[in-house]
Every structure is written in C-alpha cells, then in structure tokens.
C-alpha cells in the first residue's frame, strides 16, 4: 500500500487480524456491539486529556456496516475499548487519555473504484478544523487481498496526524476481537501511540547474529509500540506525559526530547583513564530492509570515533544530530544506489571501548537518553564506564 510521501515521522504498518469471513458482502451489523465496552467507566482520579478524531469512511463501506447510526454507535464503543487499552496497560501516566470519534462522519465515495481510496486518503492530509478535531482516522474497509494494514503519518496541512486503516472486507472492525484480545481497537491504540509522538520500538531490536561487532543482542523494553502487548514502556509513558496537551505535536518534538550534551567518563582502577578509544557504531533494525543491524561497512564505519581526554572524558554536543544526522554526512550509510539508511536516523549506538588490547561493549540507546531528559529536564546525559 502506497503511503503519502510527506510524512514527517515514522510510518508504522502492522498486520491486522481477519474475522467475520462468512458473508463479506453483508456484515449484518445488528445487534449493535454491546457488553462491557459500552458500559460506564469509573471516573479517573487524574486529569483527562481528550483527543477527538475526524472519521473518514466510504459511502458503500458505511452501508455494509449497517448505515450511519449503527456505525457511529459501534464506533464510539470501539473507541472506548481503545481508551481502555491505553489506560489499563501498565504505565506511568500522569493523565487519563481518552480517544473519541467526532460527532459527524466525513463520508466519501470511491464510486466502486478501489484506487480512489488512495485519492481520498491524500485529501485527509488537507486542512482540518482543529477547533473540532485533533487528528484523523481514515477507514478504507474493502481493499484487495494483501493490501490491508494500519499506518500513521504526520504532515497534515493543519499539523494533524492521520491514522490509516486499510482493511479487507473480511475484517469486521467492530467484532474481530473482544477486549482485551488483540483486534482493530488495540491496533488503533498502537497507531495512536504514533499520533502522540512515539516510534515503533521494534526498529530497535538488534539480533546477536546480525551484530558482527560484539555478537550481542539488544532488546528494547516491552511496549505496545511493537515489542509487547498491553504494556507501555517508561519511555512512552514519559513521552505521552510530555505531549499530553499538544493536540497537534510541536514541530520540533523529536529534537526537543533529546538532551543537548553527552558526557562519557571512563575510569580504570578508580581513576580517570586518558586515551581510551570509543567507536560509535550506528544501529537500526536493518534486517527488516535486508541490511545489517549494526552498520559496520568497511570504509564508512564507525559513525564516530573518539578518545578520552586527560580527564578521562568524551563530551559530545548536539546529541540530536548524532541520532538524526544530516544526510550525506560522514559515517552515514548511503542512500544510492541502494537505500542503506531507512528512516534517515540511527536508533541506537553500539559503543566499542578500546583500551590497548582490551575491548568492552555497551549500548547507547536514545530510549534511555530521552527518558532521563523527559523525566528530569537534565540537558546533559552522563554515563560512566569502568574498565
């Protein structure tokens, strides 16, 4: 499925479960979805932050789901399940986050031509009345087999994010799973994590077999952003707390969550050690794209190589540019003739610490770095390495 090229942050695509295969031409929506997901929730003891979605749905798809009244009622119940999924997953939230559909549907008409799904999807990135809506959910509910998936993109004309739900007609978005089992409502919850600024944490996974430097794996924390189910990482909790009142994310969000400076201190026998070399190898889940997980290409690696000073320290400024460097800079994998730098950023660094014939390794992940900055406001991230 093509995606809009103007996305400004990471696009996520996930496989969705299929259900209700018996009669794809008539989804037989009655009776309307009921059960606990439609019940009243206890009032949260913290401030509730509400995010209101403009819902786009095709005219024919809407009719298959029982018409506007039934669809809207079931939509509200599904959104309540997504809200439960968010807040009932173990977290460190300072707020209660609530996701609700707007009162009116934005009904479009592909006129039987499925290619028009993409045409209207592009239009969803146009001007949005942000006095009524905070983001967009675009439903395309009759795509061809193999074309389904959920994704999220930014770059809307009004600063909005757009969640794209391209699904085959064999999937009933309202009945494919009961809470708390995984289904469309929880898949949307994952995408709403992108709406609130989070990345796919599975992009951080480094396999030992694809790490030719230290032969060690890096496993990011379990999280609804692709590395776990019904749990939020501390990183995501801190990030969502930070962006809570940003109905559309601030333009420099991903820069603002980084500390400004990194200070590495190297100690040996209790004293600072001068002249220790540290190689910074950039990593990302390149195996997803057919490349290495730890980028160690001959002649263009490591990304950085530094030595400790007389105080046993290495100080690096503008940490954000370490992880999201300018394209074409030194140590950055090439884009042509083959794109070896997907998403144009590093997700983690593998540090190789060299003291004479002795080598030591450690991971330097922005998940830890940004978490500390978000929680403390410290502009300097400090680590100590004992040899």
C-alpha atoms as a printed R data frame, in Angstrom:
    type eleno elety resid chain resno       x       y      z
1   ATOM     1    CA   UNK     A     1   0.000   0.000  0.000
2   ATOM     2    CA   UNK     A     2   1.435   3.339 -1.012
3   ATOM     3    CA   UNK     A     3   1.754   5.909  1.692
4   ATOM     4    CA   UNK     A     4   1.820   9.667  1.482
5   ATOM     5    CA   UNK     A     5   5.388  10.848  0.918
6   ATOM     6    CA   UNK     A     6   5.176  13.930  3.088
7   ATOM     7    CA   UNK     A     7   5.066  12.021  6.365
8   ATOM     8    CA   UNK     A     8   7.366  13.742  8.854
9   ATOM     9    CA   UNK     A     9   7.816  10.943 11.336
10  ATOM    10    CA   UNK     A    10   7.984   7.220 11.288
11  ATOM    11    CA   UNK     A    11   5.404   5.235  9.399
12  ATOM    12    CA   UNK     A    12   4.249   2.033 11.002
13  ATOM    13    CA   UNK     A    13   2.499  -0.808  9.200
14  ATOM    14    CA   UNK     A    14   1.137  -3.734 11.168
15  ATOM    15    CA   UNK     A    15  -0.710  -6.871 10.192
16  ATOM    16    CA   UNK     A    16  -4.271  -6.942 11.365
17  ATOM    17    CA   UNK     A    17  -6.307  -9.986 12.243
18  ATOM    18    CA   UNK     A    18  -9.086 -11.132  9.943
19  ATOM    19    CA   UNK     A    19 -12.528 -12.121 11.150
20  ATOM    20    CA   UNK     A    20 -16.175 -12.424 10.098
21  ATOM    21    CA   UNK     A    21 -15.421 -14.281  6.882
22  ATOM    22    CA   UNK     A    22 -18.810 -15.914  6.462
23  ATOM    23    CA   UNK     A    23 -20.534 -13.182  4.469
24  ATOM    24    CA   UNK     A    24 -18.210 -10.331  3.455
25  ATOM    25    CA   UNK     A    25 -20.863  -8.669  1.307
26  ATOM    26    CA   UNK     A    26 -23.226  -8.208  4.254
27  ATOM    27    CA   UNK     A    27 -21.653  -7.629  7.647
28  ATOM    28    CA   UNK     A    28 -25.032  -7.974  9.388
29  ATOM    29    CA   UNK     A    29 -24.299  -5.302 11.997
30  ATOM    30    CA   UNK     A    30 -27.305  -5.914 14.238
31  ATOM    31    CA   UNK     A    31 -27.500  -6.177 17.125
32  ATOM    32    CA   UNK     A    32 -25.136  -3.357 17.855
33  ATOM    33    CA   UNK     A    33 -21.949  -4.152 19.743
34  ATOM    34    CA   UNK     A    34 -22.627  -4.302 23.466
35  ATOM    35    CA   UNK     A    35 -21.043  -5.692 26.597
36  ATOM    36    CA   UNK     A    36 -18.616  -4.065 28.966
37  ATOM    37    CA   UNK     A    37 -17.050  -1.986 26.217
38  ATOM    38    CA   UNK     A    38 -20.240   0.047 26.079
39  ATOM    39    CA   UNK     A    39 -20.591   0.473 29.811
40  ATOM    40    CA   UNK     A    40 -19.717   3.371 32.053
41  ATOM    41    CA   UNK     A    41 -16.135   3.589 33.289
42  ATOM    42    CA   UNK     A    42 -15.264   4.885 36.753
43  ATOM    43    CA   UNK     A    43 -14.210   8.489 36.843
44  ATOM    44    CA   UNK     A    44 -10.384   8.727 36.739
45  ATOM    45    CA   UNK     A    45  -8.673  10.439 39.657
46  ATOM    46    CA   UNK     A    46  -6.325  12.402 37.378
47  ATOM    47    CA   UNK     A    47  -6.917  14.969 34.647
48  ATOM    48    CA   UNK     A    48  -8.465  13.509 31.491
49  ATOM    49    CA   UNK     A    49  -6.934  14.567 28.186
50  ATOM    50    CA   UNK     A    50  -9.311  14.012 25.261
51  ATOM    51    CA   UNK     A    51  -8.261  13.559 21.647
52  ATOM    52    CA   UNK     A    52 -11.052  13.860 19.105
53  ATOM    53    CA   UNK     A    53 -10.797  12.129 15.722
54  ATOM    54    CA   UNK     A    54 -12.370  13.120 12.440
55  ATOM    55    CA   UNK     A    55 -13.554   9.835 10.909
56  ATOM    56    CA   UNK     A    56 -13.405   9.248  7.161
57  ATOM    57    CA   UNK     A    57 -15.384   6.310  5.736
58  ATOM    58    CA   UNK     A    58 -16.545   5.359  2.249
59  ATOM    59    CA   UNK     A    59 -20.274   5.540  1.480
60  ATOM    60    CA   UNK     A    60 -20.576   1.903  0.343
61  ATOM    61    CA   UNK     A    61 -18.463   0.592  3.220
62  ATOM    62    CA   UNK     A    62 -20.679   2.519  5.614
63  ATOM    63    CA   UNK     A    63 -23.808   0.905  4.158
64  ATOM    64    CA   UNK     A    64 -22.287  -2.589  4.578
65  ATOM    65    CA   UNK     A    65 -21.739  -1.788  8.247
66  ATOM    66    CA   UNK     A    66 -25.418  -1.005  8.750
67  ATOM    67    CA   UNK     A    67 -25.589   2.672  7.951
68  ATOM    68    CA   UNK     A    68 -24.559   5.843  9.705
69  ATOM    69    CA   UNK     A    69 -26.413   5.450 13.019
70  ATOM    70    CA   UNK     A    70 -25.229   1.890 13.679
71  ATOM    71    CA   UNK     A    71 -21.681   2.657 12.525
72  ATOM    72    CA   UNK     A    72 -21.399   5.725 14.771
73  ATOM    73    CA   UNK     A    73 -22.694   3.886 17.822
74  ATOM    74    CA   UNK     A    74 -20.329   0.973 17.307
75  ATOM    75    CA   UNK     A    75 -17.506   3.401 16.584
76  ATOM    76    CA   UNK     A    76 -17.993   5.080 19.967
77  ATOM    77    CA   UNK     A    77 -17.841   1.717 21.721
78  ATOM    78    CA   UNK     A    78 -14.713   0.713 19.809
79  ATOM    79    CA   UNK     A    79 -13.026   3.986 20.767
80  ATOM    80    CA   UNK     A    80 -13.919   3.341 24.394
81  ATOM    81    CA   UNK     A    81 -12.170  -0.012 24.117
82  ATOM    82    CA   UNK     A    82  -9.115   1.717 22.669
83  ATOM    83    CA   UNK     A    83  -9.194   4.142 25.590
84  ATOM    84    CA   UNK     A    84  -9.350   1.193 27.995
85  ATOM    85    CA   UNK     A    85  -6.455  -0.471 26.168
86  ATOM    86    CA   UNK     A    86  -4.362   2.661 26.593
87  ATOM    87    CA   UNK     A    87  -5.087   3.322 30.250
88  ATOM    88    CA   UNK     A    88  -5.348  -0.254 31.512
89  ATOM    89    CA   UNK     A    89  -1.993  -1.241 30.035
90  ATOM    90    CA   UNK     A    90   0.558  -0.860 32.878
91  ATOM    91    CA   UNK     A    91   2.011   2.630 32.610
92  ATOM    92    CA   UNK     A    92   3.390   5.660 34.404
93  ATOM    93    CA   UNK     A    93   0.872   8.147 33.015
94  ATOM    94    CA   UNK     A    94   0.197  11.412 34.795
95  ATOM    95    CA   UNK     A    95  -3.113  11.710 32.947
96  ATOM    96    CA   UNK     A    96  -6.064   9.650 31.805
97  ATOM    97    CA   UNK     A    97  -6.029   9.642 27.998
98  ATOM    98    CA   UNK     A    98  -9.334   9.450 26.155
99  ATOM    99    CA   UNK     A    99  -9.879   8.900 22.424
100 ATOM   100    CA   UNK     A   100 -13.266   9.770 20.958
101 ATOM   101    CA   UNK     A   101 -14.704   9.975 17.435
102 ATOM   102    CA   UNK     A   102 -16.113  13.280 16.248
103 ATOM   103    CA   UNK     A   103 -19.888  13.691 16.198
104 ATOM   104    CA   UNK     A   104 -20.123  13.729 12.404
105 ATOM   105    CA   UNK     A   105 -18.645  11.309  9.892
106 ATOM   106    CA   UNK     A   106 -16.720  12.511  6.867
107 ATOM   107    CA   UNK     A   107 -18.309  10.317  4.212
108 ATOM   108    CA   UNK     A   108 -16.522   9.990  0.881
109 ATOM   109    CA   UNK     A   109 -17.449   7.974 -2.213
110 ATOM   110    CA   UNK     A   110 -14.977   5.867 -4.200
111 ATOM   111    CA   UNK     A   111 -17.814   5.022 -6.639
112 ATOM   112    CA   UNK     A   112 -16.787   1.377 -6.780
113 ATOM   113    CA   UNK     A   113 -13.183   2.156 -7.785
114 ATOM   114    CA   UNK     A   114 -10.825   0.951 -5.050
115 ATOM   115    CA   UNK     A   115  -7.992   3.027 -6.490
116 ATOM   116    CA   UNK     A   116  -9.892   6.058 -5.201
117 ATOM   117    CA   UNK     A   117  -9.187   5.009 -1.607
118 ATOM   118    CA   UNK     A   118  -5.702   6.430 -2.043
119 ATOM   119    CA   UNK     A   119  -7.041   9.581 -3.671
120 ATOM   120    CA   UNK     A   120  -9.276  10.370 -0.711
121 ATOM   121    CA   UNK     A   121  -6.577   9.283  1.715
122 ATOM   122    CA   UNK     A   122  -4.353  12.054  0.343
123 ATOM   123    CA   UNK     A   123  -7.195  14.508  0.862
124 ATOM   124    CA   UNK     A   124  -7.330  13.539  4.546
125 ATOM   125    CA   UNK     A   125  -3.990  15.333  4.937
126 ATOM   126    CA   UNK     A   126  -5.580  18.616  3.868
127 ATOM   127    CA   UNK     A   127  -6.956  21.387  6.054
128 ATOM   128    CA   UNK     A   128  -8.592  20.201  9.278
129 ATOM   129    CA   UNK     A   129 -10.836  22.205 11.586
130 ATOM   130    CA   UNK     A   130  -8.714  21.837 14.719
131 ATOM   131    CA   UNK     A   131 -11.385  23.538 16.807
132 ATOM   132    CA   UNK     A   132 -13.416  20.329 16.326
133 ATOM   133    CA   UNK     A   133 -10.820  17.628 15.686
134 ATOM   134    CA   UNK     A   134  -7.292  16.800 16.814
135 ATOM   135    CA   UNK     A   135  -6.378  14.065 14.320
136 ATOM   136    CA   UNK     A   136  -7.887  11.958 11.532
137 ATOM   137    CA   UNK     A   137  -8.748   8.267 11.254
138 ATOM   138    CA   UNK     A   138  -9.195   7.193  7.636
139 ATOM   139    CA   UNK     A   139 -11.078   3.930  7.068
140 ATOM   140    CA   UNK     A   140 -10.813   2.041  3.774
141 ATOM   141    CA   UNK     A   141 -12.755  -1.137  4.505
142 ATOM   142    CA   UNK     A   142 -12.773  -3.081  1.225
143 ATOM   143    CA   UNK     A   143  -9.199  -3.161 -0.046
144 ATOM   144    CA   UNK     A   144  -7.917  -6.025 -2.180
145 ATOM   145    CA   UNK     A   145  -6.424  -9.093 -0.539
146 ATOM   146    CA   UNK     A   146  -2.916  -8.447  0.691
147 ATOM   147    CA   UNK     A   147  -3.330  -4.677  0.599
148 ATOM   148    CA   UNK     A   148  -4.537  -4.285  4.179
149 ATOM   149    CA   UNK     A   149  -2.658  -2.720  7.057
150 ATOM   150    CA   UNK     A   150  -2.664   0.114  9.548
151 ATOM   151    CA   UNK     A   151  -0.247   3.034  9.483
152 ATOM   152    CA   UNK     A   152   0.144   6.559 10.763
153 ATOM   153    CA   UNK     A   153   1.597   9.628  9.135
154 ATOM   154    CA   UNK     A   154   2.138  13.235 10.093
155 ATOM   155    CA   UNK     A   155   2.468  16.309  7.953
156 ATOM   156    CA   UNK     A   156  -1.188  17.237  7.671
157 ATOM   157    CA   UNK     A   157  -1.875  20.777  6.469
158 ATOM   158    CA   UNK     A   158  -3.153  21.734  9.926
159 ATOM   159    CA   UNK     A   159  -0.462  19.814 11.765
160 ATOM   160    CA   UNK     A   160  -2.669  16.766 12.197
161 ATOM   161    CA   UNK     A   161  -1.645  13.135 12.159
162 ATOM   162    CA   UNK     A   162  -3.623  10.708 10.009
163 ATOM   163    CA   UNK     A   163  -4.207   7.104 11.069
164 ATOM   164    CA   UNK     A   164  -4.831   4.954  8.010
165 ATOM   165    CA   UNK     A   165  -6.858   1.751  8.409
166 ATOM   166    CA   UNK     A   166  -6.837  -0.080  5.067
167 ATOM   167    CA   UNK     A   167  -8.668  -3.360  5.678
168 ATOM   168    CA   UNK     A   168 -10.163  -6.187  3.654
169 ATOM   169    CA   UNK     A   169 -13.933  -6.620  3.766
170 ATOM   170    CA   UNK     A   170 -13.462  -9.940  5.583
171 ATOM   171    CA   UNK     A   171 -12.426  -7.949  8.654
172 ATOM   172    CA   UNK     A   172 -15.228  -6.528 10.781
173 ATOM   173    CA   UNK     A   173 -13.547  -3.748 12.720
174 ATOM   174    CA   UNK     A   174 -16.140  -3.903 15.488
175 ATOM   175    CA   UNK     A   175 -16.279  -7.661 16.122
176 ATOM   176    CA   UNK     A   176 -12.850  -9.026 15.169
177 ATOM   177    CA   UNK     A   177 -11.869  -9.272 18.845
178 ATOM   178    CA   UNK     A   178 -13.351  -8.893 22.296
179 ATOM   179    CA   UNK     A   179 -11.495  -6.836 24.862
180 ATOM   180    CA   UNK     A   180  -8.755  -7.491 25.950
181 ATOM   181    CA   UNK     A   181  -7.840  -9.701 22.979
182 ATOM   182    CA   UNK     A   182  -5.905  -8.060 20.172
183 ATOM   183    CA   UNK     A   183  -8.034  -6.609 17.402
184 ATOM   184    CA   UNK     A   184  -8.701  -3.461 15.428
185 ATOM   185    CA   UNK     A   185  -9.365  -1.412 18.575
186 ATOM   186    CA   UNK     A   186  -5.910  -2.271 20.014
187 ATOM   187    CA   UNK     A   187  -4.184  -1.952 16.635
188 ATOM   188    CA   UNK     A   188  -5.612   1.554 16.505
189 ATOM   189    CA   UNK     A   189  -4.246   2.066 20.019
190 ATOM   190    CA   UNK     A   190  -0.774   1.294 18.686
191 ATOM   191    CA   UNK     A   191  -1.254   3.840 15.911
192 ATOM   192    CA   UNK     A   192  -2.456   6.435 18.400
193 ATOM   193    CA   UNK     A   193   0.932   5.982 20.053
194 ATOM   194    CA   UNK     A   194   2.387   7.432 16.847
195 ATOM   195    CA   UNK     A   195  -0.184  10.226 16.976
196 ATOM   196    CA   UNK     A   196   1.199  11.089 20.409
197 ATOM   197    CA   UNK     A   197   4.800  11.055 19.156
198 ATOM   198    CA   UNK     A   198   6.135   7.526 19.753
199 ATOM   199    CA   UNK     A   199   8.178   5.422 17.356
200 ATOM   200    CA   UNK     A   200   7.997   1.720 16.596
201 ATOM   201    CA   UNK     A   201  10.186   0.133 19.242
202 ATOM   202    CA   UNK     A   202  10.671  -2.978 17.131
203 ATOM   203    CA   UNK     A   203  13.021  -0.874 14.996
204 ATOM   204    CA   UNK     A   204  15.451  -1.014 17.927
205 ATOM   205    CA   UNK     A   205  15.706  -4.804 18.037
206 ATOM   206    CA   UNK     A   206  19.213  -5.990 17.221
207 ATOM   207    CA   UNK     A   207  19.802  -9.700 16.795
208 ATOM   208    CA   UNK     A   208  23.038 -11.250 18.013
209 ATOM   209    CA   UNK     A   209  23.607 -12.971 14.676
210 ATOM   210    CA   UNK     A   210  23.399  -9.638 12.834
211 ATOM   211    CA   UNK     A   211  25.759  -7.921 15.253
212 ATOM   212    CA   UNK     A   212  29.180  -8.664 13.810
213 ATOM   213    CA   UNK     A   213  30.934  -6.347 16.279
214 ATOM   214    CA   UNK     A   214  30.054  -7.698 19.742
215 ATOM   215    CA   UNK     A   215  27.689 -10.555 18.785
216 ATOM   216    CA   UNK     A   216  25.220  -9.370 21.428
217 ATOM   217    CA   UNK     A   217  21.512  -8.709 21.053
218 ATOM   218    CA   UNK     A   218  19.771  -5.504 22.018
219 ATOM   219    CA   UNK     A   219  16.214  -5.981 23.223
220 ATOM   220    CA   UNK     A   220  14.147  -2.827 23.752
221 ATOM   221    CA   UNK     A   221  11.584  -2.713 26.582
222 ATOM   222    CA   UNK     A   222   8.212  -4.414 26.208
223 ATOM   223    CA   UNK     A   223   5.702  -1.906 24.891
224 ATOM   224    CA   UNK     A   224   2.518  -1.538 22.869
225 ATOM   225    CA   UNK     A   225   4.690   0.114 20.215
226 ATOM   226    CA   UNK     A   226   5.600  -3.253 18.741
227 ATOM   227    CA   UNK     A   227   7.594  -5.072 21.427
228 ATOM   228    CA   UNK     A   228   4.803  -6.217 23.735
229 ATOM   229    CA   UNK     A   229   1.054  -6.203 24.278
230 ATOM   230    CA   UNK     A   230  -0.965  -4.387 26.934
231 ATOM   231    CA   UNK     A   231   2.055  -2.648 28.461
232 ATOM   232    CA   UNK     A   232   3.643   0.767 27.991
233 ATOM   233    CA   UNK     A   233   7.386   1.308 28.285
234 ATOM   234    CA   UNK     A   234   8.663   4.003 30.631
235 ATOM   235    CA   UNK     A   235   9.867   5.864 27.537
236 ATOM   236    CA   UNK     A   236   6.369   6.010 26.052
237 ATOM   237    CA   UNK     A   237   4.816   6.946 29.386
238 ATOM   238    CA   UNK     A   238   7.205   9.884 29.749
239 ATOM   239    CA   UNK     A   239   6.708  10.926 26.125
240 ATOM   240    CA   UNK     A   240   2.905  10.836 26.323
241 ATOM   241    CA   UNK     A   241   3.025  12.849 29.548
242 ATOM   242    CA   UNK     A   242   5.175  15.435 27.754
243 ATOM   243    CA   UNK     A   243   2.908  15.689 24.688
244 ATOM   244    CA   UNK     A   244  -0.350  15.365 26.641
245 ATOM   245    CA   UNK     A   245  -1.590  18.894 25.991
246 ATOM   246    CA   UNK     A   246  -0.268  19.093 22.418
247 ATOM   247    CA   UNK     A   247  -3.347  18.314 20.362
248 ATOM   248    CA   UNK     A   248  -1.110  18.556 17.300
249 ATOM   249    CA   UNK     A   249   2.513  17.723 18.058
250 ATOM   250    CA   UNK     A   250   5.050  20.527 18.237
251 ATOM   251    CA   UNK     A   251   7.123  20.780 15.075
252 ATOM   252    CA   UNK     A   252  10.471  20.111 16.743
253 ATOM   253    CA   UNK     A   253   9.212  17.397 19.082
254 ATOM   254    CA   UNK     A   254  11.834  14.793 18.291
255 ATOM   255    CA   UNK     A   255  14.614  17.334 18.769
256 ATOM   256    CA   UNK     A   256  13.140  18.760 21.960
257 ATOM   257    CA   UNK     A   257  13.045  15.416 23.757
258 ATOM   258    CA   UNK     A   258  16.801  14.937 23.413
259 ATOM   259    CA   UNK     A   259  19.351  16.281 25.913
260 ATOM   260    CA   UNK     A   260  21.816  18.746 24.448
261 ATOM   261    CA   UNK     A   261  25.050  17.095 25.566
262 ATOM   262    CA   UNK     A   262  26.500  13.637 26.160
263 ATOM   263    CA   UNK     A   263  29.378  13.181 28.607
264 ATOM   264    CA   UNK     A   264  31.122   9.803 28.821
265 ATOM   265    CA   UNK     A   265  33.571   9.231 31.676
266 ATOM   266    CA   UNK     A   266  35.973   6.287 31.551
267 ATOM   267    CA   UNK     A   267  37.502   5.014 34.783
268 ATOM   268    CA   UNK     A   268  40.176   2.390 35.433
269 ATOM   269    CA   UNK     A   269  41.274   1.312 38.916
270 ATOM   270    CA   UNK     A   270  39.248   4.177 40.345
271 ATOM   271    CA   UNK     A   271  40.961   6.888 38.289
272 ATOM   272    CA   UNK     A   272  40.085   8.674 35.014
273 ATOM   273    CA   UNK     A   273  41.638   6.949 32.017
274 ATOM   274    CA   UNK     A   274  43.078   9.069 29.198
275 ATOM   275    CA   UNK     A   275  43.428   7.924 25.590
276 ATOM   276    CA   UNK     A   276  40.700   5.296 25.595
277 ATOM   277    CA   UNK     A   277  39.199   4.990 22.112
278 ATOM   278    CA   UNK     A   278  35.441   4.637 21.728
279 ATOM   279    CA   UNK     A   279  33.891   3.645 18.408
280 ATOM   280    CA   UNK     A   280  30.226   4.509 17.907
281 ATOM   281    CA   UNK     A   281  28.560   2.008 15.567
282 ATOM   282    CA   UNK     A   282  25.126   3.101 14.373
283 ATOM   283    CA   UNK     A   283  22.353   0.522 14.554
284 ATOM   284    CA   UNK     A   284  18.792   0.058 13.426
285 ATOM   285    CA   UNK     A   285  16.642  -2.942 12.555
286 ATOM   286    CA   UNK     A   286  18.155  -3.040  9.095
287 ATOM   287    CA   UNK     A   287  17.303  -6.698  8.727
288 ATOM   288    CA   UNK     A   288  13.756  -5.547  8.031
289 ATOM   289    CA   UNK     A   289  15.109  -3.900  4.872
290 ATOM   290    CA   UNK     A   290  17.642  -6.600  4.034
291 ATOM   291    CA   UNK     A   291  20.648  -4.830  5.549
292 ATOM   292    CA   UNK     A   292  22.765  -5.337  8.666
293 ATOM   293    CA   UNK     A   293  21.502  -4.458 12.132
294 ATOM   294    CA   UNK     A   294  24.847  -2.963 13.189
295 ATOM   295    CA   UNK     A   295  26.279  -0.846 10.418
296 ATOM   296    CA   UNK     A   296  29.937  -1.793 10.117
297 ATOM   297    CA   UNK     A   297  30.563  -1.323  6.418
298 ATOM   298    CA   UNK     A   298  34.225  -1.179  5.515
299 ATOM   299    CA   UNK     A   299  35.443   2.344  4.808
300 ATOM   300    CA   UNK     A   300  32.327   4.046  6.182
301 ATOM   301    CA   UNK     A   301  32.178   2.898  9.778
302 ATOM   302    CA   UNK     A   302  32.096   3.539 12.678
303 ATOM   303    CA   UNK     A   303  29.882   6.601 12.613
304 ATOM   304    CA   UNK     A   304  32.062   8.274 15.258
305 ATOM   305    CA   UNK     A   305  35.463   7.520 16.777
306 ATOM   306    CA   UNK     A   306  36.531   9.489 19.843
307 ATOM   307    CA   UNK     A   307  39.272   9.352 22.510
308 ATOM   308    CA   UNK     A   308  39.031  10.328 26.170
309 ATOM   309    CA   UNK     A   309  40.863  13.491 27.239
310 ATOM   310    CA   UNK     A   310  43.165  13.998 30.207
311 ATOM   311    CA   UNK     A   311  40.111  13.922 32.479
312 ATOM   312    CA   UNK     A   312  39.032  10.596 31.058
313 ATOM   313    CA   UNK     A   313  36.036  12.183 29.371
314 ATOM   314    CA   UNK     A   314  34.439  12.452 25.950
315 ATOM   315    CA   UNK     A   315  31.970  15.308 25.506
316 ATOM   316    CA   UNK     A   316  29.630  15.421 22.517
317 ATOM   317    CA   UNK     A   317  27.318  18.347 21.797
318 ATOM   318    CA   UNK     A   318  24.128  18.413 19.710
319 ATOM   319    CA   UNK     A   319  23.185  14.854 20.632
320 ATOM   320    CA   UNK     A   320  20.071  15.024 18.447
321 ATOM   321    CA   UNK     A   321  22.263  15.218 15.344
322 ATOM   322    CA   UNK     A   322  24.076  12.065 16.432
323 ATOM   323    CA   UNK     A   323  20.888  10.072 16.133
324 ATOM   324    CA   UNK     A   324  19.277  12.001 13.296
325 ATOM   325    CA   UNK     A   325  22.237  13.276 11.250
326 ATOM   326    CA   UNK     A   326  22.208  15.269  8.064
327 ATOM   327    CA   UNK     A   327  22.061  13.059  5.003
328 ATOM   328    CA   UNK     A   328  25.358  12.667  3.186
329 ATOM   329    CA   UNK     A   329  27.438  13.423  6.264
330 ATOM   330    CA   UNK     A   330  30.445  11.352  7.348
331 ATOM   331    CA   UNK     A   331  29.623   7.912  8.668
332 ATOM   332    CA   UNK     A   332  26.049   7.930  7.335
333 ATOM   333    CA   UNK     A   333  25.088   4.939  5.170
334 ATOM   334    CA   UNK     A   334  24.449   5.832  1.530
335 ATOM   335    CA   UNK     A   335  21.019   6.353  0.017
336 ATOM   336    CA   UNK     A   336  22.101   5.483 -3.511
337 ATOM   337    CA   UNK     A   337  22.259   3.220 -5.440
338 ATOM   338    CA   UNK     A   338  20.582   1.359 -2.553
339 ATOM   339    CA   UNK     A   339  18.965   2.978  0.471
340 ATOM   340    CA   UNK     A   340  21.019   1.643  3.380
341 ATOM   341    CA   UNK     A   341  19.706   4.211  5.861
342 ATOM   342    CA   UNK     A   342  15.939   3.628  6.237
343 ATOM   343    CA   UNK     A   343  14.070   6.391  8.093
344 ATOM   344    CA   UNK     A   344  17.276   8.510  7.906
345 ATOM   345    CA   UNK     A   345  18.198   8.025 11.554
346 ATOM   346    CA   UNK     A   346  20.103   5.783 13.955
347 ATOM   347    CA   UNK     A   347  18.045   4.059 16.626
348 ATOM   348    CA   UNK     A   348  20.866   3.044 18.941
349 ATOM   349    CA   UNK     A   349  24.648   3.083 19.095
350 ATOM   350    CA   UNK     A   350  26.876   0.165 19.955
351 ATOM   351    CA   UNK     A   351  29.923   1.519 21.772
352 ATOM   352    CA   UNK     A   352  33.192  -0.311 21.356
353 ATOM   353    CA   UNK     A   353  35.552   0.775 24.133
354 ATOM   354    CA   UNK     A   354  39.204   0.014 23.356
355 ATOM   355    CA   UNK     A   355  41.980   0.209 25.937
356 ATOM   356    CA   UNK     A   356  45.096  -1.310 24.449
357 ATOM   357    CA   UNK     A   357  44.252  -4.911 23.628
358 ATOM   358    CA   UNK     A   358  41.145  -4.878 25.828
359 ATOM   359    CA   UNK     A   359  37.715  -4.294 24.334
360 ATOM   360    CA   UNK     A   360  34.404  -3.682 26.074
361 ATOM   361    CA   UNK     A   361  30.947  -3.072 24.625
362 ATOM   362    CA   UNK     A   362  27.798  -1.265 25.703
363 ATOM   363    CA   UNK     A   363  24.602   0.044 24.148
364 ATOM   364    CA   UNK     A   364  23.756   3.739 23.955
365 ATOM   365    CA   UNK     A   365  20.029   3.976 23.215
366 ATOM   366    CA   UNK     A   366  18.084   7.183 22.857
367 ATOM   367    CA   UNK     A   367  15.232   5.390 24.640
368 ATOM   368    CA   UNK     A   368  17.264   5.737 27.853
369 ATOM   369    CA   UNK     A   369  18.690   9.132 26.995
370 ATOM   370    CA   UNK     A   370  15.383  10.773 26.100
371 ATOM   371    CA   UNK     A   371  13.614   9.115 29.033
372 ATOM   372    CA   UNK     A   372  16.002  10.735 31.501
373 ATOM   373    CA   UNK     A   373  15.637  14.122 29.811
374 ATOM   374    CA   UNK     A   374  11.832  13.880 29.774
375 ATOM   375    CA   UNK     A   375  11.666  12.861 33.433
376 ATOM   376    CA   UNK     A   376  14.300  15.228 34.857
377 ATOM   377    CA   UNK     A   377  14.783  18.021 32.348
378 ATOM   378    CA   UNK     A   378  18.559  17.484 32.529
379 ATOM   379    CA   UNK     A   379  20.251  18.851 29.416
380 ATOM   380    CA   UNK     A   380  23.317  16.639 29.880
381 ATOM   381    CA   UNK     A   381  23.266  12.853 29.759
382 ATOM   382    CA   UNK     A   382  26.180  11.343 31.662
383 ATOM   383    CA   UNK     A   383  27.420   7.763 31.686
384 ATOM   384    CA   UNK     A   384  30.440   6.196 33.403
385 ATOM   385    CA   UNK     A   385  32.359   3.245 32.014
386 ATOM   386    CA   UNK     A   386  34.508   1.202 34.375
387 ATOM   387    CA   UNK     A   387  37.299  -0.757 32.716
